[in-house]
């Protein structure tokens, strides 16, 4: 199950995108401390980007698809 989240990003002059932090709600923000890898994904005719990143000491997958960011629900509880 997808959980859509707000993400604040930085864009380089070459067009590279780097997520900086996830805004979970008005009071909770998770800083993204490192991007381990960025992988293109193909899902049922749509394309997305998978950002495998570190949030504190936890490794998480963050997806960008059609201009929307999401995390899989099971990722929240690992």
Legacy VTK file of the C-alpha trace (Angstrom):
# vtk DataFile Version 3.0
C-alpha trace
ASCII
DATASET POLYDATA
POINTS 78 float
0.000 0.000 0.000
1.311 3.407 -0.961
1.547 6.218 1.548
1.931 9.549 -0.255
4.229 12.057 1.447
5.461 15.618 0.959
9.146 15.802 -0.008
11.359 18.879 -0.169
14.006 18.558 -2.883
17.022 20.266 -4.334
17.487 20.509 -8.105
20.920 20.976 -9.665
21.556 23.128 -12.705
21.921 19.886 -14.696
18.429 18.764 -13.648
19.448 16.203 -11.029
16.934 15.875 -8.211
17.882 15.203 -4.593
15.246 14.713 -1.907
16.287 16.540 1.275
13.576 15.609 3.738
10.142 14.054 4.079
7.391 16.085 5.709
5.179 13.408 7.257
2.687 15.838 8.768
2.711 19.400 10.065
4.888 18.485 13.051
7.029 15.571 11.838
9.940 15.920 9.426
12.461 13.214 8.537
15.841 14.368 7.196
17.285 12.300 4.368
20.938 11.984 5.304
22.198 10.023 2.284
21.024 8.759 -1.112
22.455 5.255 -1.581
21.225 4.770 -5.142
18.623 5.953 -7.652
17.004 3.278 -9.803
14.499 3.729 -12.656
11.414 1.500 -12.204
8.734 0.298 -14.641
5.353 -0.566 -13.112
2.315 -1.522 -15.202
3.033 0.942 -17.990
4.232 3.790 -15.764
7.781 4.775 -14.933
9.084 5.947 -11.611
12.325 6.561 -9.760
13.304 4.617 -6.668
15.498 6.525 -4.231
17.104 4.159 -1.741
18.075 6.514 1.059
19.135 6.785 4.656
16.802 8.475 7.100
18.855 8.665 10.250
20.233 5.129 10.670
17.363 3.509 8.752
17.508 2.555 5.073
14.251 3.303 3.234
12.909 3.291 -0.311
11.264 6.500 -1.509
9.480 6.548 -4.877
8.746 9.388 -7.306
6.012 8.597 -9.832
4.042 11.087 -11.897
5.227 14.001 -9.771
4.070 12.342 -6.523
6.275 10.898 -3.777
5.365 7.789 -1.809
6.666 5.132 0.555
5.293 1.601 0.652
3.402 0.998 3.893
5.544 -1.983 4.861
8.599 0.300 4.651
7.286 2.292 7.616
7.410 -0.642 9.974
10.747 -2.295 9.076
LINES 1 79
78 0 1 2 3 4 5 6 7 8 9 10 11 12 13 14 15 16 17 18 19 20 21 22 23 24 25 26 27 28 29 30 31 32 33 34 35 36 37 38 39 40 41 42 43 44 45 46 47 48 49 50 51 52 53 54 55 56 57 58 59 60 61 62 63 64 65 66 67 68 69 70 71 72 73 74 75 76 77
